[in-house]
Amino acid sequence: MSSVKTAQTKYPVLDVIRNRWSARSFSEKEISSEIMETLIEAATWAFSANNEQPWRYAVAYKNTPEFEKFFSLLMGGNQPWCKNAAALVLSLGKKNYTSNNQLNTAMMHDVGSANMLLTLQANSMGIYTHVLGGYHADKVADVFNLPEELTPVYMIALGYLDDHEKLEEPFRTREITPRSRKPISEIIVDWK
């Protein structure tokens, strides 16, 4: 990993967090189903309202018909680099609580939390992720026989890191640009 992508934090943050970044350059190395199951197992340990665990995952490995279907859902700006991902994962959310069929207003938060655990587990295993909102969520039900109870949340591209030079611009430059975040002073709300 390029040291330019290691987060330069003011406070002591865990290395697995400092080293997480959204890569675009993926190698040809495959991700096994056992490794993918490990990543999804990690996701299942996220907190969730009423322990509903509303997250669901659909996985497509490179060089499969499923990958091509997932890939067809990506917006044009993500296709040039996602084509090299070892897998594309679609995270889905179960809209209603199982116990009473009421709307689960925490579902998106909980699925996002599960996605973060998946990405952190992947990073700890040398696998890089890029969470994508740039896909046609409105077409998922048309491409797949998506049950009414589920809604698409995000797509995740996964793979082992490769040289940024293989990317075309503007992705090549983005791959080596240092990461930054807003200062804590802009994040902490002072109610005084």
Backbone bond lengths (Angstrom), bond angles and torsions (degrees), N, CA, C in turn:
res aa  C-N    CA-C-N  psi(-1)  N-CA   C-N-CA  omega(-1)  CA-C   N-CA-C  phi
1 M - - - 1.451 - - 1.518 109.57 -
2 S 1.271 115.20 140.00 1.461 121.13 176.83 1.526 109.25 -68.63
3 S 1.336 116.38 130.44 1.467 119.71 -179.95 1.516 111.76 -63.61
4 V 1.328 117.53 -20.21 1.460 120.77 179.02 1.531 110.30 -65.60
5 K 1.319 117.71 -20.44 1.454 121.43 -179.30 1.527 112.90 -92.04
6 T 1.327 118.40 -9.30 1.457 120.80 175.31 1.523 108.11 -72.58
7 A 1.318 115.73 123.94 1.466 120.20 -177.49 1.522 110.51 -61.61
8 Q 1.315 115.38 130.11 1.466 121.55 175.69 1.531 106.74 -93.40
9 T 1.312 115.87 99.30 1.459 120.75 -173.64 1.524 111.52 -99.29
10 K 1.301 115.76 151.92 1.459 121.62 176.96 1.524 110.17 -78.29
11 Y 1.315 116.32 -31.63 1.466 122.35 -177.50 1.526 109.08 -115.88
12 P 1.346 117.84 159.42 1.473 121.32 -175.83 1.531 112.08 -72.10
13 V 1.313 116.38 101.50 1.454 123.51 -179.57 1.522 108.36 -103.69
14 L 1.323 117.60 146.88 1.457 121.73 179.09 1.532 111.02 -54.60
15 D 1.325 115.99 141.37 1.468 120.47 -179.77 1.526 112.30 -58.37
16 V 1.327 118.06 -37.67 1.461 120.54 -179.05 1.531 110.98 -62.80
17 I 1.318 117.39 -26.19 1.464 121.55 175.83 1.529 109.62 -82.93
18 R 1.324 116.93 -45.49 1.471 120.74 -179.58 1.524 112.01 -61.10
19 N 1.330 116.99 -30.74 1.461 121.68 -176.17 1.526 114.21 -91.56
20 R 1.328 117.42 -3.87 1.464 120.47 179.36 1.519 109.61 -80.73
21 W 1.308 115.39 126.04 1.462 120.20 175.30 1.518 108.37 -152.87
22 S 1.309 115.98 162.78 1.462 122.25 -173.86 1.528 110.76 -91.75
23 A 1.321 114.82 90.75 1.464 121.41 -178.60 1.528 111.36 -73.84
24 R 1.328 114.77 156.60 1.462 121.72 176.18 1.533 111.88 -124.81
25 S 1.308 117.91 -17.79 1.459 121.10 -176.92 1.524 109.21 -100.67
26 F 1.325 115.43 108.29 1.460 121.11 -176.73 1.519 110.81 -113.06
27 S 1.338 115.75 143.39 1.464 121.73 179.29 1.525 110.08 -82.05
28 E 1.320 114.92 178.81 1.471 121.51 179.40 1.529 112.26 -80.02
29 K 1.330 117.59 -8.67 1.466 121.23 -176.44 1.523 110.50 -62.18
30 E 1.318 115.61 133.12 1.467 121.65 -178.36 1.516 111.47 -83.29
31 I 1.300 115.43 157.68 1.463 123.10 171.69 1.521 106.30 -105.40
32 S 1.310 116.95 124.52 1.465 120.72 -178.63 1.529 110.38 -75.26
33 S 1.319 115.40 160.82 1.468 119.60 177.85 1.529 110.45 -65.05
34 E 1.327 117.46 -31.87 1.468 120.66 178.07 1.531 110.56 -65.55
35 I 1.323 117.17 -43.12 1.463 120.20 177.30 1.528 110.36 -65.11
36 M 1.327 117.10 -41.95 1.459 119.92 178.66 1.522 110.79 -61.49
37 E 1.310 116.93 -40.10 1.461 119.88 178.27 1.526 110.95 -65.32
38 T 1.328 117.46 -33.62 1.463 120.87 174.66 1.526 110.04 -62.97
39 L 1.325 116.84 -43.87 1.466 120.58 -179.97 1.528 111.08 -63.28
40 I 1.321 115.97 -42.23 1.465 119.29 -179.66 1.520 110.66 -71.60
41 E 1.323 117.13 -34.67 1.473 120.06 173.92 1.529 110.05 -58.25
42 A 1.325 116.60 -43.76 1.466 119.93 178.08 1.525 110.41 -59.45
43 A 1.327 116.66 -41.96 1.468 121.20 -179.85 1.527 111.52 -59.77
44 T 1.326 116.73 -34.57 1.465 119.93 -175.39 1.528 113.03 -66.97
45 W 1.318 117.32 -13.52 1.460 120.04 -177.60 1.523 112.69 -93.05
46 A 1.315 117.24 12.35 1.466 120.31 174.78 1.524 109.58 -70.51
47 F 1.324 115.45 154.43 1.467 119.15 174.27 1.517 109.00 -69.99
48 S 1.324 116.57 152.71 1.464 119.63 177.33 1.524 109.79 -154.09
49 A 1.324 114.81 146.18 1.464 120.98 -179.80 1.529 109.51 -59.69
50 N 1.316 115.85 129.56 1.477 122.96 -179.01 1.529 112.89 54.08
51 N 1.319 116.36 22.54 1.466 122.30 -177.37 1.527 111.88 53.66
52 E 1.327 116.25 33.38 1.468 122.03 -178.57 1.521 112.16 -67.02
53 Q 1.352 116.84 -31.67 1.461 121.78 -178.13 1.534 110.31 51.04
54 P 1.338 116.76 64.41 1.460 120.69 -172.45 1.530 114.99 -78.00
55 W 1.317 118.67 -0.59 1.461 121.45 -176.33 1.526 111.07 -77.91
56 R 1.306 114.40 143.83 1.462 123.23 172.80 1.527 105.84 -138.64
57 Y 1.331 116.41 150.56 1.463 120.61 -178.12 1.520 110.64 -132.42
58 A 1.318 114.88 134.10 1.463 122.03 171.74 1.524 106.04 -113.17
59 V 1.324 116.22 129.54 1.464 122.04 -173.44 1.524 110.42 -115.66
60 A 1.333 115.21 135.59 1.464 121.48 175.12 1.525 108.73 -129.77
61 Y 1.332 115.58 121.52 1.461 121.22 179.41 1.523 110.07 -90.91
62 K 1.337 114.84 146.86 1.464 120.71 179.17 1.532 110.72 -53.54
63 N 1.330 115.55 149.03 1.464 123.55 179.43 1.528 113.30 65.83
64 T 1.334 115.86 31.26 1.466 120.64 173.95 1.531 108.01 -127.14
65 P 1.324 117.35 157.60 1.470 119.70 176.23 1.534 112.15 -59.59
66 E 1.324 117.05 -33.25 1.465 120.54 179.11 1.524 110.69 -63.61
67 F 1.337 116.15 -40.51 1.465 119.71 178.91 1.523 109.98 -59.51
68 E 1.312 116.76 -42.23 1.464 120.34 -179.95 1.527 111.19 -62.98
69 K 1.322 117.08 -37.39 1.471 120.28 177.07 1.529 110.60 -65.76
70 F 1.320 116.62 -46.27 1.463 120.29 178.18 1.528 109.57 -61.27
71 F 1.327 115.55 -45.72 1.460 121.81 -178.57 1.525 110.94 -58.93
72 S 1.316 117.32 -37.30 1.472 121.47 -179.20 1.530 111.66 -65.60
73 L 1.312 117.30 -19.61 1.467 121.55 179.27 1.528 112.63 -83.39
74 L 1.335 117.07 -15.47 1.465 120.80 -177.45 1.522 111.08 -71.63
75 M 1.315 115.95 143.13 1.459 120.09 173.57 1.530 108.59 -71.64
76 G 1.322 115.61 155.36 1.462 122.17 -173.28 1.511 115.11 -52.39
77 G 1.322 118.17 -35.81 1.454 120.95 -178.01 1.518 114.12 -69.51
78 N 1.326 117.19 -17.01 1.463 120.26 179.80 1.532 112.64 -100.27
79 Q 1.310 117.70 -18.19 1.461 119.87 -176.59 1.533 114.86 -65.47
80 P 1.349 119.82 -38.43 1.474 118.40 -177.10 1.523 114.50 -57.73
81 W 1.316 118.19 -32.95 1.458 119.29 -178.58 1.526 112.85 -104.80
82 C 1.324 118.58 -26.93 1.473 120.78 179.08 1.523 112.37 -67.88
83 K 1.331 117.02 -19.92 1.468 119.88 -179.48 1.524 111.58 -59.86
84 N 1.336 117.78 -22.23 1.459 121.74 -179.02 1.526 114.38 -94.79
85 A 1.316 117.32 -3.01 1.467 120.16 -179.66 1.527 109.98 -62.69
86 A 1.319 116.47 146.10 1.461 121.15 177.25 1.522 111.01 -73.87
87 A 1.327 116.11 -26.26 1.461 120.73 178.92 1.524 109.16 -157.65
88 L 1.311 114.15 152.34 1.457 121.49 169.52 1.517 106.61 -118.50
89 V 1.316 115.45 134.15 1.457 121.41 -178.34 1.522 107.63 -122.21
90 L 1.311 115.42 131.09 1.460 120.66 176.11 1.516 107.74 -103.41
91 S 1.333 115.92 118.28 1.463 118.85 175.39 1.516 108.05 -90.41
92 L 1.311 114.31 136.20 1.459 122.60 -177.31 1.515 108.66 -126.14
93 G 1.307 116.10 157.56 1.458 120.66 177.81 1.512 111.05 -125.89
94 K 1.331 115.25 137.68 1.467 121.47 174.21 1.524 107.10 -81.40
95 K 1.322 116.62 118.38 1.467 122.51 -169.27 1.521 114.65 -66.80
96 N 1.327 117.35 -39.09 1.470 120.56 -173.23 1.520 111.96 -115.65
97 Y 1.327 115.01 154.10 1.457 121.06 174.69 1.525 110.01 -65.77
98 T 1.304 116.70 141.54 1.461 121.90 178.75 1.519 111.19 -67.52
99 S 1.328 117.27 -38.95 1.465 121.61 -173.40 1.516 114.30 -66.83
100 N 1.341 117.66 -36.39 1.473 119.28 -174.15 1.528 113.96 -134.95
101 N 1.316 117.82 3.09 1.462 124.38 -179.67 1.527 113.34 60.24
102 Q 1.328 117.56 18.58 1.457 121.88 175.86 1.530 109.48 -82.27
103 L 1.342 115.86 152.70 1.455 121.34 180.00 1.528 110.75 -58.42
104 N 1.311 116.52 129.26 1.465 122.15 177.33 1.527 107.47 -89.22
105 T 1.316 116.63 95.15 1.466 120.82 -176.80 1.529 112.18 -71.11
106 A 1.326 118.16 -11.86 1.467 122.25 178.14 1.525 112.12 -95.42
107 M 1.318 117.97 0.67 1.463 121.52 -172.63 1.524 113.04 -56.94
108 M 1.330 118.09 -49.25 1.464 120.03 -177.16 1.531 110.98 -62.98
109 H 1.311 116.75 -40.80 1.468 121.67 176.98 1.526 110.27 -60.35
110 D 1.331 115.54 -46.20 1.459 120.13 -176.15 1.528 111.82 -68.53
111 V 1.330 117.57 -40.39 1.463 120.45 176.92 1.529 109.75 -64.73
112 G 1.337 117.07 -40.55 1.457 120.40 176.41 1.522 111.98 -60.35
113 S 1.310 116.44 -39.24 1.467 120.75 177.77 1.525 111.00 -64.97
114 A 1.315 116.50 -41.67 1.465 120.54 177.57 1.532 110.00 -64.17
115 N 1.342 116.31 -41.04 1.466 119.83 177.86 1.527 111.06 -60.40
116 M 1.324 116.96 -39.51 1.461 119.69 179.30 1.521 111.08 -64.86
117 L 1.322 118.00 -42.47 1.468 118.96 177.77 1.526 110.74 -63.21
118 L 1.324 117.16 -38.71 1.451 120.54 176.48 1.525 109.98 -59.61
119 T 1.329 117.35 -45.09 1.469 120.12 -178.08 1.526 111.63 -67.96
120 L 1.310 117.61 -38.67 1.464 119.80 179.29 1.530 111.27 -67.63
121 Q 1.339 116.50 -40.38 1.465 119.54 176.58 1.522 109.72 -62.69
122 A 1.322 116.42 -44.34 1.465 120.19 178.93 1.517 110.61 -58.71
123 N 1.327 116.50 -47.82 1.461 120.77 -179.27 1.520 111.04 -59.21
124 S 1.320 117.35 -38.89 1.467 120.37 -179.89 1.529 111.68 -66.02
125 M 1.341 116.73 -17.60 1.461 122.14 -179.06 1.532 112.01 -105.59
126 G 1.345 116.58 10.76 1.456 120.48 178.84 1.519 113.93 80.13
127 I 1.318 117.18 16.22 1.464 122.65 178.32 1.520 107.44 -106.28
128 Y 1.309 115.93 134.39 1.459 120.77 -178.86 1.519 110.12 -105.40
129 T 1.315 114.87 149.36 1.456 121.17 -176.84 1.517 109.79 -127.60
130 H 1.301 114.34 158.03 1.458 121.00 173.02 1.528 105.65 -141.93
131 V 1.316 116.10 109.95 1.463 121.46 -179.59 1.524 108.06 -81.80
132 L 1.324 115.97 130.50 1.456 122.00 -171.06 1.527 112.96 -121.36
133 G 1.309 114.63 125.89 1.458 119.88 167.02 1.513 109.86 -94.53
134 G 1.333 116.96 -10.99 1.460 123.10 -176.09 1.516 113.05 -83.30
135 Y 1.312 114.86 65.65 1.467 120.91 174.79 1.526 107.32 -145.92
136 H 1.296 116.22 162.94 1.466 121.12 -176.46 1.527 110.30 -86.71
137 A 1.324 115.38 82.00 1.465 120.82 -179.11 1.525 111.16 -60.31
138 D 1.325 116.08 -31.45 1.460 120.29 -179.18 1.528 112.89 -68.20
139 K 1.327 117.75 -14.18 1.462 121.34 -179.03 1.528 112.97 -102.32
140 V 1.338 117.40 -4.29 1.465 120.57 -177.22 1.527 110.67 -59.17
141 A 1.328 117.48 -44.39 1.463 120.70 -178.53 1.519 111.59 -64.39
142 D 1.336 117.32 -28.59 1.466 120.91 178.29 1.523 111.73 -75.85
143 V 1.329 116.54 -38.28 1.465 121.19 -177.67 1.529 111.07 -77.92
144 F 1.324 116.17 -33.93 1.464 121.71 -179.41 1.522 108.99 -121.64
145 N 1.282 116.03 159.22 1.457 121.17 176.25 1.531 108.06 -85.02
146 L 1.339 115.62 70.13 1.462 122.00 -173.83 1.522 110.28 -76.28
147 P 1.327 117.33 123.45 1.461 119.13 176.93 1.530 110.88 -61.25
148 E 1.314 116.64 147.69 1.468 122.97 -177.91 1.528 111.68 -58.32
149 E 1.325 117.33 -29.40 1.469 120.86 -176.11 1.532 113.13 -72.72
150 L 1.346 117.35 -12.35 1.467 120.76 -177.12 1.519 111.13 -108.52
151 T 1.335 115.01 148.46 1.461 121.29 174.95 1.524 108.77 -131.37
152 P 1.329 118.11 140.25 1.464 120.35 177.43 1.527 110.70 -67.14
153 V 1.321 116.73 141.28 1.460 121.26 179.09 1.529 109.01 -112.21
154 Y 1.318 117.98 -70.30 1.466 121.89 178.77 1.513 110.28 -144.22
155 M 1.315 115.00 157.94 1.463 122.64 171.51 1.532 105.97 -100.96
156 I 1.329 116.14 146.56 1.466 120.86 178.63 1.524 108.17 -129.00
157 A 1.327 116.15 124.10 1.463 121.74 173.48 1.527 106.97 -93.11
158 L 1.331 116.97 135.54 1.459 121.97 -178.79 1.513 110.83 -131.03
159 G 1.318 115.08 148.39 1.451 119.88 174.55 1.513 112.09 175.83
160 Y 1.311 114.61 173.01 1.457 121.12 175.31 1.521 108.03 -85.59
161 L 1.302 115.99 145.18 1.460 122.34 -174.24 1.521 112.29 -66.56
162 D 1.327 114.58 143.85 1.462 121.87 176.18 1.528 108.36 -131.33
163 D 1.318 116.37 176.49 1.460 123.37 -178.45 1.529 110.33 -66.17
164 H 1.319 115.89 134.22 1.464 120.82 179.60 1.526 112.49 -64.85
165 E 1.336 117.21 -22.42 1.463 121.47 -177.55 1.525 112.93 -63.21
166 K 1.318 117.41 -21.78 1.468 119.27 -179.35 1.522 112.44 -75.34
167 L 1.324 117.07 -13.62 1.463 121.34 -179.57 1.522 111.38 -82.27
168 E 1.301 116.09 151.30 1.463 120.85 171.72 1.530 107.93 -88.15
169 E 1.303 116.12 163.33 1.462 120.53 176.64 1.521 109.22 -75.67
170 P 1.314 117.65 147.93 1.452 129.20 9.88 1.527 113.58 -88.89
171 F 1.342 116.39 3.10 1.460 120.72 -173.84 1.527 112.83 -68.77
172 R 1.329 116.79 -34.05 1.473 120.40 179.67 1.522 110.36 -58.85
173 T 1.316 116.66 -48.16 1.470 120.86 -179.24 1.528 111.02 -65.94
174 R 1.313 116.45 -40.96 1.473 119.85 179.66 1.522 111.76 -61.49
175 E 1.319 115.86 -32.31 1.464 120.62 -177.28 1.527 112.23 -67.62
176 I 1.316 117.73 -24.62 1.473 120.44 -177.69 1.524 113.07 -114.10
177 T 1.322 116.87 5.54 1.461 120.30 178.21 1.529 108.98 -78.09
178 P 1.334 118.01 132.65 1.463 120.36 179.29 1.530 111.37 -58.36
179 R 1.306 114.45 146.69 1.462 120.84 178.27 1.521 109.56 -81.12
180 S 1.306 115.25 152.67 1.469 119.48 175.43 1.519 109.28 -148.23
181 R 1.294 114.79 159.76 1.455 122.12 176.76 1.512 108.62 -140.36
182 K 1.323 115.38 160.08 1.460 120.48 175.29 1.518 108.60 -62.22
183 P 1.327 117.22 148.90 1.462 118.90 177.06 1.528 110.70 -67.92
184 I 1.309 115.74 153.76 1.459 122.21 179.92 1.527 111.17 -54.34
185 S 1.317 117.12 -33.55 1.467 121.14 -179.40 1.530 112.28 -60.69
186 E 1.329 117.27 -24.48 1.464 120.54 177.04 1.522 112.41 -88.61
187 I 1.305 116.91 -12.23 1.465 121.76 -175.71 1.525 111.76 -98.43
188 I 1.335 116.14 -40.03 1.465 120.57 -178.76 1.516 109.16 -76.79
189 V 1.320 116.24 124.75 1.461 121.51 179.81 1.518 109.07 -90.19
190 D 1.310 115.35 127.12 1.463 121.31 178.71 1.530 108.02 -104.13
191 W 1.306 117.04 111.39 1.468 122.12 -174.96 1.514 113.01 -87.53
192 K 1.322 118.84 8.17 1.470 121.35 -178.38 1.510 110.93 -71.21
